[in-house]
Amino acid sequence: MYQGGIPPSSKLLGVRVVVAHENLDFDALGSMVLAGKLFPGSLLAVVGGLEGPLKEIAPLLEDRLDLVPASEVPLDRVTEVILVDNARPERIGPFRALVGKVPFLVFDHHPRLPGDVPAVGGRVQEVGATVSLLVPLLQERGLGLTPLEATLAYAGIWEDTGGFSFPSTTPLDLEAAHFLALMGAEIPRVRTWVRAPLGPEARAILQELLKSARVVEVEGFRLLLARAKEEGYVPALAPLAHTLLDLHEADGVLLVLHLGKEALLIARSRARLDVARWLAQVGGGGHPRAAFARVRGERRALNLLLTTLAQHLDPEPTLGEVMTAPVEVLKPTTVREALRVLEERGYGAMPVVVPLPEGGVRVLGIARRRDLKKAERLGLSHHPVEGFLARAVVLPPDIPLSQAEARLKEGGGRVLVGEPVGEGYRLLGIFTRTDLYRKRPSPEAPLGERLLFSLPEGARRVLLALKEAFPQGVYLVGGAVRDALLLRSGPDIDLVLEPGVRVEEVARFLVERFGGSYALHYAFGTGRVRLPFGLSVDLAESREEVYPYPGALPEVRPAPIAKDLERRDYTVNAMALSLATLELLDPYGGLSDLEARLLRPLHPLSFVEDPSRIVRGARLAARLAFRFAEEALKALPPALLPEVLATASKSRLRDELLLTLEEDTFLEALTLLEALSALYPLYRLRLPPKEPFARLKGEGKALVEARLLLLLYFQEDPMERAQALALPRRLREGLALLLRAGRGEADREALEKEPLRSAFLALFPEKEAWLAERPRVLMGRDLLEMGLKPGPKIGEILKRVAEARARGEVRTFEEELALARRLVGDGTLPSPE
């Protein structure tokens, strides 16, 4: 199902690759498709083929998806790798050779493990499916999907969440599925794709697994162990694992499939057992509820797994940990009165007890509303309630939950929790079927620790190394903190160093520890470290800024971290993580604004001091789907006054505009500036039409420059605007050529170079064939047609014309022909005989 290998245009340029893992499943393939939408122009590379049902539907996809075998991707051209549904380097085939050499962005729903790819960006979070991590990014950028793409992505969620029934399913998975359904996902088709009928091979293996199945019980955990042997085609085993789990009412399953000298281990669990960490002992991986391993020496691996099973089990909850407390009781009374109390309090049942002198109670039984209503219908309302009680089961609080569940039927769906007191009990609580389904909150790590571990693997390694080497004075700041809290990340992190920690010292430590290079700017107290796996670390001494007048460049001096945060633009950028204590510093309420998705300036004069902050805010708002707070809107008009903008830093404004044009959401940012009535005062620019920008192709610096040329092309006085922005001569000349082309004076040769070519074709897509034509140049046959005879004279004329062409003295074939005639006619060369 692979479509033609590498596109010709990619062979000379850098290649961005999207890859998952060997034996693609639906979540991996769906995630690759979504990543391809998020990172246009990427190659979707397949390592090791397709798995299970995907093999069957491959013919339906071959005309719709452009998948490239990993073996056909030139590794020396790869500049970036987007890794989805996987973070293990050993599962990416030839791309493992690029780990540590090019940037990796990782999007994965499996838990982090030592040895993961040192990612510089992406999103890693334990949810049901990786697709669910990518869908919100599509929504933020306003990207749509075709029905086929939506169906593949939906199948990924459905498969990895067991139809939204696995314990790993989260609200994020359901929200992503809702979006995909709105995009046209064919939900009935997903069921047939993911849970196709078992083929003859799968049925044969299932029969063998059923014959060998046995249950191993450890600390209340029921593990089903089953073996089979296969020498030919191996079907997808995950459906068989779930079938066996259901048949045996087990808590987990381990399937062992013998394949010659190797064995495949497939593990699934409902709760308590993290099978990914369990199988990691034998080289496997996955996520807490589903994992896989390929081993040699099956007996040794199996012995290790079974002997360490207890160590990998979460402690089984006790009855006392899950009961409802305190428990309300009834004293002996009539049926009518007991029923009134039950209905008044909204209970289905209550224990009836008699107090004892020694302090406890004697439990007479359970008064259930349904029994009392029946007694009332029979005319027995005035009778004592004791004659209509169900049996009461009282258990100690330290009994394991699994044992308590087994006793629920005896107690009519309820058991009491109590401690013996004399001849009775001191009742502590009650446990019902409702308590089985109540979600118990798991203990949550401190916010700073959660923030650190939400960062990509590469960034986290760097910060942990710095935490160990520098006990005080190093802080993660700004956008890196903001994005980590939003579960986003990029290839850069910013660190601020308090007085006493030197930039050069930190830079040298990082390069000695991880490799790479660094550059220092002693005059500014800053530095940048580039690490070999693609991460850039910006270092700056903590400082405070003083603006001598509105719009001026600030004067700076060393200061503690609190003063450094004070000079930031928005509250969401004025947070810092202390590496020493893992404490989040948030003096301006950035966390609450982050949750509300608001951009709030730190003080009323923030925009007046630096109007470029308005542009930075629009860029963030467009990228993160934020909005300006009310205070920001009120602070805009003074900052846009002519007298303020007259003193504003033109270089800062220009740099912010260029940074905005680097964003995928640059048009949204410009539209927001226009809506805020800021685009014209800041830049004397008007909002351009969107259509030409949608046709732009390219990447990197050339794409940004093409966007800039198009933006200026649509202005009232493009050349004046280019001059005001102090653009380099090269771009100003390119803009002039583009304007000439718009007047019908296109110079084909000049338009062939980037970024001019992309901008020209975005404006005039119908001219693509014309631009691709090779220009007609003077040739020997043209001179022969003029009457010259073959000989050295022809070579001499062609040489002189080529030199004139190189100097730009002739540009068209007609001009070259005229020059040749002059060279003969003016006596420079003899006339034809």
N, C-alpha and C positions, 0 to 999 in steps of 0.2 A: 504494500500500500504506500510505498515511498515515491515521492514525486520528483524525479529528475535531479536530485542532488543539490549542490550549491548554486544559487543564482549567479550568473556571470558577474554581476556588479559587485558581489560580495568577495570575489576572489582577490581583488586588489585592495579592498578596504578592510577595516577592522570588523570582526564578526562578534555579535552578541548571541549567545547560545542559551536556550532554555532546555533543561534536562531534568529528569526525575530519578529513576532507578531502573535496574534491570527488571524485566517482566512486568510491564506496565499494567496497573489495574485502572479502574474507572476514575478513582480520585486523582491518581497521578496524571492520566491523560487529560482529564477535565481541567486540572490545575495548569498543565502545560498550555492548553488552549487559552485559558484566561490570562496567563502570564504573557502570552503572545499578543493579546489585545492591549495589555498594560504597557508592554515594551515593543512598540511596532518595529518591524524590520528584523526581529529576532529569528534565528533558526530554531526549530523544534527538533531536537536531536533525540533519537531513540537508542537506548542501550539495551541490548538483549531481547528485543522482541516484545510481544504482547502476551497477556496472561488470560487464561480461561475464556469467558464469554467474549472478550474483546477479539479473540481470534475469529470467532464466528461472525462478528458484525464488521470485521475489517473491510470486506468488499463494499459495504454500504458507505464507508468513510473515505475510500481512497481518492475519490474525485473532489472531496471537500476539505481535506486536511493535508497540509504540506509538511509531512514528517520526513526527516532526513536520517539515515543510519549514522550512528556516531562515527563509524569508520570513515565516512566521507567528509567529515568536518576537518579542515586544516588547522591543527592545534596552534600553529605559529601565527595564525591570523585572529585567534580568539582574544578579544579584549575584555570580556566580561561574561560571567556565567550566572544565570538565574536558576537556582536549584529549588525544585518544588517537591513536596511530599517526602523529603529525605534530607538528612544532614550528614550522612555517613560517607566519607570519601571512598571507601572500598566498594560502594554500590554504584559508582558512576563511570565505570569502564575507563576509557582512555582519558577522560577529563580529570581523573585523579592527578595526572601529571601537572595540571595547572594550579592545584591547591597551593596557596602561598605565593603564586606568581602573578595572578590576575585577580581582580575583585570578584567575590562571590556574594550574591544576595540570596538569602535562604528564606523560603516560605514553607513552614512545616508544622504539622500538628502533633508530631511525636515529642516526647519529653527529651530535654537535652541530655547528652551523655558525654563523658570525657572522650576526646578525640574527634568530636564533630568538626566539620569544616569551619575554619575561622572566618565567619561571614562578616561583611562590612555593612550589611543592610538587610532589609526584608522584614519578616514577621514570623516569630516562632511562639506558638501558644497552644496549649492542650485543649483542643476542641475536637468535635467529632470527625471533621474532614478538613483537609488543606484548602479545598475549594471555598470553604466558609471564611477563610482568612483573606482570600483574594476578592471575593464579591464586594465587600465594603469599599475597596479601593476603586473598583469599577464604578460604583455608585457615586463616589466622591468626584470622579472625573467626568461623570455624565456619559459613560460609554455604554453602548448597547450590545446585544448579542443576537446572533441568528438563532432560530429555533433549534437547529442541530447543536450549536455550541451550548445553548442553555440546557438541552437534554443531556448532553455528555456531562456537563458540570453537575446537574441534578443527580445523575446516576452515580457520580462520585460520592456525593453526600449520602445518598440512599444506601449505597453499598457499605460505606464505612461506619454508618450509624445503625445498620441493621433495620432499615426502614424507620429510623428515628426511635428505636427501642433500646439501643445499647446504653449502658450507664455513661458512656463518654459523650452522649448527645448533650449539646448545650443550646441555650436560646439563640446563640449566634448561628448555629446550623439551621435552625428553623427560620430565622430571618433571611438567611441566604437562599434557602429553598423557596421562600415566598417570592423573592426578587426573580429567581430563575423561572418560576411559574409565570410571573408577569411577562417575562421575556419570551414566553412561548414554549417552555419545556414540555415535551410530550410525556406526561407522567405515566399513562398506561404503558407506553413503550419501555419505560425504565424497568418496570417489573419483569418484563420478558427478557430484557437484556441482562439484568443483574442476577435474576433467579431463574435462569432458563431451566427447562426440565433436565434431569440428570441423564446423561448419555450412558451407553452400555458400560464404558470403562469406569465411570464414576459409580454406577450401581454395583459393579463387581467389587470395587474397593470398599464401598459402604458395607456390603455383606461380610467382607473379610474383617473390617473394623468391628462390626457388631459381634462377630464370633469371638474376637480376642478381648473385647472390652471388659475392664474390671475397674472397680472404684477403690481408690486409696483415700482414706480419711485421716487427716492430720489436723488436730486442734479445731475440730468442728468444720473443717473445709473439706468438701467432697471433690476429689480430683478424679476424673475419668481418664484412664490410660488405655489406649487402643493402638494396635499395630496392624500394618498391612505391608505387602511386598508388591512392587511393580517394576517391570522391565521395559515396558513400552511407553506409550503416551501417558503423561501424568495430567489428569484433569485438575481443575481448580478445587482445592481441598477445603477452603473456608466454609462453603455451604454445608459440607459434611460435618465439620466441627460443630456448627450450630445445631444441626440435626441431632447429633449424639448428645449434646448438652441438654436439649429438650427431652429426649427420650429417657435419659437416666436421671433427670432432675438434679444434675450435678452443679457445683459452683464453678468448676473449671474443667478444661479438657486438654490433654496432650496427645496429639496424634503422631505416630512414628511411621514414616513411609520409607521402606528400604529401597534404595536405588543402587544396586551393585555394591561398590565399596563405600558409598555414602548413604546418609539417611537424612530425610527432611523431617524437621520437627515443627509442627504447627500447634500453637498454644492459644487458647481463648479463656477468658475468665469473666465472671459476672461482677465480682467484688472481691476485696481483700487482697488478691494476688496481682501484683504488677508483673505481668508476664514478660514485658520488655526487659526489665532489670533481671528477672529470673533467667531468661534465655541468654542474656548478655554474658553470663558465665561461660557459655559454650560458643561464643562468637555471634550470637543472634541479635536481633533488634526488632523494634516495632513501637507500639505504644502500650499503655498499661493494660488494655483489654484484648489486644491482639498482637501476636509476635511470631517470628519465623526464624529458623536457624537451619543451616546445612552443616552437617558434622561428619567426620570420619571417626570411627571408634564409637559406635552408637551405645554400646554397653557402658563404657566409661562415662559418657555424657549423661546417660539416663540415670546412672547411680548418683552422679554429682547433683543432678537436678532434684531427685527424690530426697536425698539426704539433706539438702539445703532448703527444702520447701518451707519448713516451719520458719526459717530465718527471714523468708521473703513475704510472709503473711502479715498483713496488718492485724494488730490485736483484735480479737473478736469482741464486739461490744458486750457489756454485761447488761442485765435487765435494769439495774439501777441507773445506767447511763441513758437509757432510752425511755424510761417510764414517764408518765405524766404525774406531776406532784404539785400540791398535795392532793389527796383523794378525799372527796366529800362522801359522807356516809349518812344513812338513815337509821333512826332508832325504831324499834318495833312500833308499828302503827297500823291503821286500817289500809285496805287496798285503795280506797278513794283518796286518802291523804297522801299516800306514797305516790300515787299517779299524779296528783296535783303538783307535788314537789318536782317530780321528774320533768313534767311539761313546762313548769315555770323556769327551770334551770336549763332546759334544752338537752337533757341527758337521755341516752337510750337505756341506761341501767345505772344502779347505784348499789353498793354493798349495804346490807342491813346488819348492824352490830349491836352488841350489848356491852357497855363499859364494865371493866373488871376492877376490883378494889386495888390490885397491884399496879394499875396504870395502863394496862393494855386493853384490848377489846376481844370479845369472842365473836367471830364472824359466823352469822347464821346462814348467809347465802347471798345471792345476787337478785335484786328486784329488777326485772326487765320490763320495760314499758309494754312490749307486745303481750307478755303474759298477763299483766295487770289489766290491760284493755279487754282481753278475752274474758277474764274473771268478771269485769264490770258488765260485759254484754250478757253474762250468765246470771246477773243479779246478785253478785257476791261482793259488792263494793264495801259493805260494812264489815266484812270478815277481816280477821288479822292478816297482815301481809305475809306473815311467816309461813302460811300454808301454800304460798305460790312462788317460792324462791327457787332459783336455779342454783346448781352446785357452785360453791366458791373454791377456787384454787389459789392458794397463797404460796408464793415462792420467795426465796431469799434474794436480796438485791445483787449478789455477786454471781448468780447463775448465768452461764453464757446465753446469749440471745437465741442461738439456734435451739437450745433446749427449751427455752420459754415459748418459742413459736410452736413447738410440737405440743405444748400443753394448752394452746388457745382453744382447741375444740372441746376439751374437757370442761373448760370454764365458760362455755357459751360465747366464745370470742373475746374473753377478758380473763386476765389473771391479776390478782392482787400481789403487791410487793410488800413484804413485811418481815420484821424480826421477832422471834419468839420472846414473849414476856410472860413468865409464869405459865398459866394454862391457855394464854391467848397470844395475841400479836400486837406489836406496835406497827400500824399501817403507815408505809412510807409513800406509796403511790399506786397507780394502776396502769396496766399495759393492755392496749387493745389493738385491733387490726389497724386502726388509724395511725397508731404510732409506728407501724411498719413502713408506712408510706410517707411519713413526715421527713422532709429533707433536713438532715442534721448539718449544721454549719461546721465546716472544717476549720481548724485553727489557721489564722491568716498571719503570714509573716509581716514584719514592720514594713511600712511603705518604702523606705529607702532601700531595704533589701530586695523588695519586689521590683523596684525600679532597676536596680543593678542587674537583676537576672532576667529582665525583659529586654535587655540590650542584645545585639547580635553577639555570637560567640567570640569573634575577633576583638570587638570592643571590650567585652567583659574580661577577657584574658589580660588585656592591656591594663585595665583599671585595677584588677586584683593584684597584678604585679606592682603597680604604683602604690597601692594601699600597703603592701608589704614593705616596699623600699623607702617610702616617705611617710613616717607616722603622723605628720601634721601638715596642714597648709596646702593641700591639693584638692581642688573642687571641680567636679563636672558641672558645666553651666549652660545656660541659654537653650538653644534649639535642641541640643542633644537630650537635655532633661525633658523638655516639652514633648519631643517626639517619642521618647521612651515611655512616658506616661500615657501617650496615645497609642502605644504598641506599634509605632512606626519607627523607622530608623534609616540612616543614610551612611555614606562612606566616610563622613567626617565626624570628629568629636572635638569639642572645645574644652580646654582646661584652663583654669585660673589658678595662679600660684601666689599665695600670700607672701609678704616680705619675709625673707629667711630661706625661701626655696627659690633657687635660681633656674631660669629657663634653660640655660646651657647644660646644667647638671641633669635636669629631667630628660632633655633631648638625648644626651649622650647615653643615659641609662637605657632608654627605650631602644636605641639602635644597637647597643651592645647585647641587649636581651633578645630582641626579635629580628635584628637586621634592618636593612633599609638605609635611609639617609636623612639628614636634617639641614635646615638653613636657619640662620639666626639674624635678627634685625636688632642690633644692640641699641640703636637710637630710640626704638619704640618699646623695647623690653618684650619682644615677641619672638616666636619661632614656629616653624612647621616641621613636623616629622612625617616622613612618608615610609610606611612599613611595607614589606614585600608582598603581603597578601591584600593590598589595595586600600588599607585604612590610612587616612590622614589625621594627624593629631595636631591641632592648633594650640599653641601655648602662649599665655600672656600673663604678665605680672598684674596682680590686682591693683586697680588704680581708681581714682575719682577724676571727674571731668568738670571743668568750669568753662562756660561759654561766655566770652567777653562781650559779645553782642549777638542779636538774633541771626541765625543762619551761619555764624562763624564756625570754623573748625575749633574743636575744644582744646583747652590747655589741660594737660594731664599731670598727675603726681601720684606717687605710690600711696596705697591706702589698704585697709583690711577689706575682706570679702563683702562686708555689709555695704561699704561705700561703692564697691564695684557693681553690686546689684542695683544700687540706687541710680546708676547712669544708664540703665537699660531702657529700651523703648516701651515694651508692653509688659503687663504683669505676668503673662504666660511665659515670657522670656527672662523673667527676673527671679528664677528659682535656681538653686544650686544643690548638688549632692556632695556632702563632705565624704571623701573617701576614707578618712580616718574613723568616723563614727557611723557612716551610712545614714546620717541624719539629713532629711530634706529641709533646706532652708527656704522658706516661702514668706518673706516679710510683707509682701504686697497682695496676698490673696490670689496668687496665680493659679493655684490648684482649683479653687472654686470657679474661677473664670474659665479654666480649661474644661471643667465639667459642663459649664453653660455654653461653651464654644464662643466666648466673647473676647474681643481685642480691646483692652482698656489701657490707655497710656498711664504711666506712673504718676504724672503730675500735669496740671493744666497747661503749662508752657512747653510741654515736650515737643509738640509739632512746631512751635515757633522757634525753639532752639535749633531744631533740625528738621526741615520740611521733608527731607528724604524718608523720614520715618512713615510718612503717609503712604508712600509707594511700597515700602516694605510691608506695611499692614495690609494693603490691597493684595499683595502677592501671597501673603500667608492666608488671608481670608479665602482667596480663590483656591489655594492648594488644599486647605484643611476644612473647607466648608464652614468657616467662622464668620462672624459678623462684628461690625464695630459697635462698641458699647455706647450708651447715650453720652457719656462724658467725652468720648472720642469725637462724636459728631459735633458736639458743641465747641470743641477745641479746634475744629478745622478752619472756620472762616478767618480768625486772626492770622493763622499761619499762611493763608493764601493771599494776604494783602500784598500789593506791589512793593511797598517799602520793606517788607520782611523778605520776600523772594529776591529782591535786588541784592541782598547781602548773603543769600544762601550759597552754599558750596555747589558750583556748577558740576564739578567732577563727581561729587557724591550723588547728585541727581542723575547724572548720566550713568554712573555705575549701577545704580538701583534699577534704571530702565533696562540696561543690558541684562542684569540678573533676572529681571521679570521676563524678558524674552527667552530665557533659557527654560522656563517652566512650560510643562504641557498645558497648563491652564492660563497661559499668558493673556489670551483674549478675554477670559473671564476677569482677570485682574484689571486690564485696561477698561473693560466695560464698567467695573466697579468704580474706578477713578473718574470715569465720565459721569456716572450716577452721583458721585460725591461732588461734582463740579470742580474737580481738581486736575483733570488731565490737561485742560487748556492753560490754566494759570501756571502749572508747573513746567510744562514743556511746549506750550503753544501748539499742541497736537489735537487733532480731531479723531474720533473713533473711525477706523477704516472698516470697509465691508469684510465679512468673515470668509466668503467663498474662496478667494485666492489663497488664503492661508491654509485652508483645508487641503489644497492641492500641492502644497510644498512637500518636497522630499529631501532626505538627507539627515545628517546628525551632527552633533558636536558644534564646533565654532562656525562651520559653514552654514548650518541651519539657522543659528541665531542671527548671523549677518544677513541671511536671506530674509528673515522676518523683519529685520530692521529696515532693509531696503524697501520692502513692500509697505511697511508702515509709513515711511517717508514719501513714497510714491504717491500716496493718496492725500497728501497735505496741500494746502494752498500754495506755499512756496517751498518745495522740497529742498532745494539747494540751500536756501537760507537756514532752514531747520537743521540740515546736516552741518552747516558751518557753526551754528549756535551750539550744537552738541559736541563740537570739536572732534568730529570724526576724522580718522586718518585719510590721507589723500587718496589712497587706493579705493576706499568705500565711496568717497565723494565722486571720484571719476566713474565708478561703477553705477552710481545713481544717475549720473548724467547720461550714461549710455542707455540705461533703462528708460529714461524719459525720452530720449531720441527714438528708441524702439517703439514707444507708445505713440509717437508721431509718425510712425511708418518709416523711420530711418534706421532700421535694424542693421547692425554690423555683426554678421554671423560669426566671424572669427573671434571678435571680442566677447561675444555672448557665450562662448563655449566654456569659459572658466567659471568655477564656483566662487562665490555664491550667486553670481549673476545669472548663471544658467538656470538654477532652480527658481529664482525670482521671476525670470522672463517666462518660463513655462507655466508658472502658477498664474501669471497674468494672461498668457496667450497659449493655452494648451493645444490649440489647433495648429500651432507652429512647430510641434515636436518633430514631425517628419522633415520639415524644411531645415530645422537646426541640425538634424542628424546627417543631412547630405554632406558629402565630402566636397569642399570648394574646388572649383575648376581652376587648375593652374596651367601655365604655359608648358607645352611639351614639344618634343622634337617634331612630331607630325604637323603641328601648327606652323612651324617654320618651313617645313617642306612644302606645305600648301601655299606659303607666301612666295615660293619660287627658289628658295635656297636649296643648294645641292648638298647631299650628305658629305660630312667632313668636319674638321675641327672648328669651323666657324659656328656651327650649330651649338656645339658644346660651350663655346665662349659666350654666346648670347644667353643661353639658359643659365649659365653661371652668373652673369651680370644681373639678369632679372631676379634670380633667387636672392642675390645680395640686396637688391632694392626691396624685395618682399620682406626680408628679415628686418630692414630698417624702417618698415612701415611706409615706404614711399609709394608702393602700389598695393592695393587691397583687393581688387577684383581681377578676373580674367581679362576683361576688356582693357583695364589699365595696363596689365602686363603685355598684352598684344600691342598696344600703342607704344609702349616703351621699346619693344623689340623693333617696331618699324622705325622709331627714331634712331635707335642704335645703328640701323643699316642706312637710313636716309640721311643722317647728318654727317656721314663720312667717318663716324667712329669705327665702323666696320665696313669693309668693301660691299658694294651693292651686288645683288645676285647677277651672275653672268648670263 
